[in-house]
């Protein structure tokens, strides 16, 4: 017997119980970072999403696009400013954010999924009042705090077999556009949908006890242990708000949250459909 074919068969057999487990369940994927910038990785991620959708998993893709926004602001002569890691967003910047996220980035992902045989439709916060927001901090301008998430547009698309691709802009009753943090939006959306899991694709391997030693990956963390890990400095800097979002998703009813290295090709499939797993899983406890 051809060894390669035997290995392929074993992989498919191993995936079967996971396919059964996740069949018809909602999985929210937060997508950004290097996996979004690198074209080869982007194709791999979209291929994974297409496959997951085609085997009966209800995938919701939530994306940011910080580097693309910065690039466009530079082209129009606007310098990006940040306060506490959040982009200061005046009215003109908010319009550019919507143009880049809901236009360029969102539609390119929808088109790529379509080329892979996956039905996808793009959404932004204004569509069906999906993401309602208000000013988070006057110093930040049109950076939004989410006040409500309306799951109906997403559920309607999932029911019809589409992958909703959600760009993280919000709106208020006056029609103002808000820039929304993608991790926060993904956690809120996953919570409202009571998703089986939320997968946050990042530029790190997961949570490491020693940030310089990949072998110290922590495979499982209970939400109740997050404050202690922050106190010990294991979770620090820009990872703190990301992990806070993981904890919020769990508290809102999501079964589990995975932090995955989006730089690893097919990390989504490895995490969901194999015994191996790659990143850190957060669970209630």
Phi, psi and omega per residue, in radians:
X1 nan 2.441 3.077
X2 -1.125 2.148 -3.075
X3 -1.093 -0.674 -3.130
X4 -1.080 -0.782 3.119
X5 -1.134 -0.653 3.109
X6 -1.104 -0.705 3.116
X7 -1.152 -0.712 3.104
X8 -1.078 -0.751 3.119
X9 -1.079 -0.708 -3.140
X10 -1.124 -0.693 3.117
X11 -1.077 -0.758 -3.134
X12 -1.148 -0.704 3.116
X13 -1.115 -0.730 3.140
X14 -1.118 -0.578 -3.093
X15 -1.302 -0.412 -3.000
X16 -0.937 -0.902 -3.121
X17 -1.087 -0.526 3.124
X18 -1.301 -0.639 3.050
X19 -1.066 -0.755 3.122
X20 -1.129 -0.695 -3.108
X21 -1.115 -0.724 -3.051
X22 -1.656 -0.095 -3.107
X23 -0.985 2.221 3.108
X24 1.192 0.193 3.081
X25 -1.703 2.725 -3.135
X26 -1.595 2.242 3.052
X27 -2.133 2.124 3.114
X28 -1.738 2.246 -3.137
X29 -2.027 2.099 3.038
X30 -1.645 2.143 -2.955
X31 -2.135 2.271 3.107
X32 -3.067 -2.822 3.088
X33 1.175 -2.673 -3.050
X34 -1.107 -0.538 -3.139
X35 -1.115 -0.385 3.133
X36 -1.557 -0.510 -3.066
X37 -1.444 -0.715 -3.106
X38 -1.341 2.087 -3.033
X39 -1.109 -0.665 3.138
X40 -1.132 -0.766 3.099
X41 -1.156 -0.681 3.122
X42 -1.036 -0.781 3.118
X43 -1.088 -0.678 3.135
X44 -1.145 -0.766 -3.138
X45 -1.123 -0.790 -3.141
X46 -1.137 -0.606 3.066
X47 -1.108 -0.728 3.094
X48 -1.069 -0.781 -3.118
X49 -1.119 -0.741 3.106
X50 -1.043 -0.759 -3.138
X51 -1.119 -0.804 -3.136
X52 -1.044 -0.706 3.125
X53 -1.160 -0.742 -3.074
X54 -1.210 -0.377 3.088
X55 -1.656 0.196 2.972
X56 1.745 0.181 3.076
X57 -1.591 2.338 -3.104
X58 -1.515 1.669 -3.054
X59 -1.603 2.327 2.984
X60 -2.058 2.119 -3.115
X61 -1.787 2.103 3.111
X62 -1.979 2.185 -3.050
X63 -2.257 2.671 2.950
X64 -1.809 -2.565 3.133
X65 2.918 0.702 -3.080
X66 -0.932 -0.867 -3.123
X67 -1.064 -0.668 3.130
X68 -1.161 -0.656 3.102
X69 -1.128 -0.810 3.131
X70 -1.033 -0.739 3.134
X71 -1.079 -0.795 -3.128
X72 -1.175 -0.699 3.105
X73 -1.057 -0.680 3.104
X74 -1.101 -0.670 -3.117
X75 -1.155 -0.503 3.132
X76 -1.729 0.155 3.034
X77 1.440 0.363 3.111
X78 -1.857 2.288 3.130
X79 -1.578 2.366 3.137
X80 -1.375 2.305 3.047
X81 -2.066 2.537 -3.132
X82 -2.259 2.444 3.033
X83 -2.195 2.100 -3.112
X84 0.943 0.663 3.084
X85 1.424 -0.001 -3.119
X86 -1.918 2.436 -3.080
X87 -1.288 2.174 3.033
X88 -1.154 2.217 -2.951
X89 -2.239 1.752 3.027
X90 -1.420 -3.107 -3.045
X91 -1.059 -0.763 -3.128
X92 -1.122 -0.718 3.124
X93 -1.127 -0.680 3.110
X94 -1.058 -0.703 3.110
X95 -1.134 -0.677 3.128
X96 -1.199 -0.691 3.092
X97 -1.010 -0.802 -3.139
X98 -1.139 -0.733 -3.139
X99 -1.066 -0.774 -3.088
X100 -1.275 -0.871 -3.050
X101 -1.267 -0.958 -3.069
X102 -1.337 -0.348 3.141
X103 -1.750 -1.512 -2.997
X104 -0.982 -1.004 -3.036
X105 -1.188 -0.863 -3.074
X106 -1.053 -0.849 -3.062
X107 -1.243 -0.500 3.078
X108 -1.185 -0.647 3.099
X109 -1.202 -0.724 3.103
X110 -1.065 -0.769 -3.126
X111 -1.138 -0.709 -3.138
X112 -1.134 -0.749 3.082
X113 -1.077 -0.695 3.122
X114 -1.075 -0.700 3.126
X115 -1.155 -0.409 3.140
X116 -1.581 0.131 3.097
X117 1.479 0.293 -3.117
X118 -1.903 2.259 3.092
X119 -1.329 2.142 -3.120
X120 -2.445 2.558 3.072
X121 -2.352 2.358 -3.132
X122 -1.495 2.499 3.085
X123 -2.323 2.657 2.934
X124 -2.244 3.075 -3.037
X125 -1.028 -0.497 -3.112
X126 -1.352 -0.344 -3.089
X127 -1.251 1.968 -3.135
X128 1.099 0.466 -3.067
X129 0.875 0.796 -3.100
X130 -1.088 -0.867 3.133
X131 -2.149 1.877 3.084
X132 -1.643 2.449 -3.028
X133 -2.545 2.873 3.017
X134 -2.428 2.991 -3.100
X135 -1.079 2.248 -3.135
X136 -1.397 -0.757 -3.069
X137 -2.741 2.202 -3.092
X138 -0.963 -0.528 -3.135
X139 -1.154 -0.404 -3.037
X140 -1.668 -0.151 -3.117
X141 1.256 -2.209 -3.056
X142 -1.568 0.840 2.924
X143 -1.678 2.198 -2.935
X144 -1.739 2.559 2.925
X145 -1.766 2.187 -3.101
X146 -1.229 2.208 3.107
X147 -1.782 -0.432 -3.118
X148 -2.847 2.570 3.025
X149 -2.165 2.163 3.115
X150 -1.715 1.893 -3.039
X151 -1.340 -0.189 -2.995
X152 -0.990 -0.804 3.131
X153 -1.025 -0.691 3.131
X154 -1.185 -0.811 -3.113
X155 -1.115 -0.657 3.117
X156 -1.087 -0.744 3.142
X157 -1.196 -0.724 3.114
X158 -1.074 -0.692 -3.136
X159 -1.071 -0.555 -3.119
X160 -1.630 0.136 3.040
X161 1.518 0.240 3.124
X162 -1.642 2.723 2.932
X163 -1.648 1.968 3.054
X164 -1.264 2.251 3.104
X165 -1.946 1.907 -2.929
X166 -1.855 2.092 3.014
X167 -1.572 2.476 -2.928
X168 -1.613 1.182 2.892
X169 -1.982 2.666 3.119
X170 -2.130 3.045 3.110
X171 -2.545 2.818 3.021
X172 -2.088 -3.107 -3.076
X173 -1.191 -0.272 3.118
X174 -1.628 0.047 3.111
X175 1.489 0.119 3.095
X176 -1.219 2.495 3.117
X177 -1.725 2.379 -3.135
X178 -2.132 2.486 3.022
X179 -1.448 2.142 -3.070
X180 -2.014 2.357 3.060
X181 -1.064 2.254 -3.028
X182 -1.161 -0.637 3.118
X183 -1.121 -0.753 3.126
X184 -1.102 -0.800 -3.127
X185 -1.083 -0.759 -3.125
X186 -1.100 -0.715 3.141
X187 -1.128 -0.771 -3.137
X188 -1.143 -0.750 -3.131
X189 -1.129 -0.783 3.131
X190 -1.077 -0.681 3.129
X191 -1.142 -0.794 3.138
X192 -1.107 -0.637 -3.124
X193 -1.407 -0.144 -3.035
X194 0.898 0.880 -3.059
X195 -1.114 2.645 3.046
X196 -1.109 -0.690 3.059
X197 -2.751 2.763 3.000
X198 -2.027 2.282 3.110
X199 -2.017 2.058 3.128
X200 -1.794 1.960 -3.136
X201 -1.542 2.118 -3.040
X202 -2.189 -3.020 3.100
X203 -1.822 0.376 3.068
X204 -2.255 2.852 -3.061
X205 -1.280 -0.235 -3.039
X206 2.438 -2.756 3.101
X207 -1.606 2.089 -3.126
X208 -1.866 2.404 3.040
X209 -1.146 -0.622 3.038
X210 -2.132 1.960 -3.011
X211 -1.059 -0.314 -3.126
X212 -1.714 0.061 -3.074
X213 -2.269 1.730 -3.112
X214 -1.003 -0.402 -3.124
X215 -1.260 -0.164 -3.129
X216 -1.657 0.334 3.112
X217 -0.952 2.332 3.053
X218 -1.649 1.918 -3.030
X219 -1.279 -0.445 -3.063
X220 -2.516 2.281 3.125
X221 -2.288 2.304 3.029
X222 -1.450 2.452 -3.101
X223 -0.962 -0.634 -3.126
X224 -1.141 -0.300 -3.130
X225 -1.571 -0.147 -3.077
X226 -1.020 -0.829 -3.136
X227 -0.993 -0.692 3.130
X228 -1.144 -0.701 3.123
X229 -1.156 -0.570 3.062
X230 -1.197 -0.769 3.130
X231 -1.068 -0.597 -3.139
X232 -1.411 -0.124 -3.141
X233 1.418 0.118 3.119
X234 -1.259 -0.678 2.955
X235 -1.828 2.069 -3.033
X236 -2.584 2.971 3.046
X237 0.975 -2.328 -3.086
X238 -1.188 -0.240 3.116
X239 -1.341 -0.380 -3.086
X240 -1.037 -0.921 3.123
X241 -1.113 -0.589 3.106
X242 -1.106 -0.775 -3.115
X243 -1.275 -0.563 3.033
X244 -1.026 -0.672 3.101
X245 -1.144 -0.654 3.079
X246 -1.059 -0.799 3.127
X247 -1.105 -0.696 3.127
X248 -1.113 -0.709 3.127
X249 -1.047 -0.758 3.113
X250 -1.088 -0.795 -3.126
X251 -1.128 -0.426 3.127
X252 -1.544 0.063 3.009
X253 1.953 0.021 3.073
X254 -1.278 2.348 -3.045
X255 -1.116 -0.796 -3.140
X256 -2.723 2.724 3.135
X257 -2.228 2.318 3.110
X258 -1.936 2.355 2.947
X259 -1.837 2.005 -3.014
X260 -2.053 2.673 3.038
X261 -1.449 1.846 -3.117
X262 -1.232 -0.148 3.126
X263 -1.406 -0.208 3.142
X264 -1.572 2.070 -3.133
X265 -0.986 2.338 3.080
X266 1.102 0.453 3.110
X267 -1.066 -0.540 3.104
X268 -1.054 -0.863 -3.111
X269 -1.151 -0.702 -3.134
X270 -1.085 -0.721 -3.105
X271 -1.236 -0.742 -3.010
X272 -1.495 -0.633 -2.923
X273 -1.959 0.172 3.119
X274 -2.317 2.943 3.086
X275 -1.300 -0.357 -2.936
X276 -1.225 -1.041 -3.050
X277 1.234 2.752 -3.073
X278 -2.259 -0.696 -2.966
X279 -1.822 -2.615 3.118
X280 -1.877 2.328 3.128
X281 -1.847 2.299 3.053
X282 -1.829 2.339 3.135
X283 -2.385 2.910 3.112
X284 -1.171 2.530 3.107
X285 2.602 nan nan
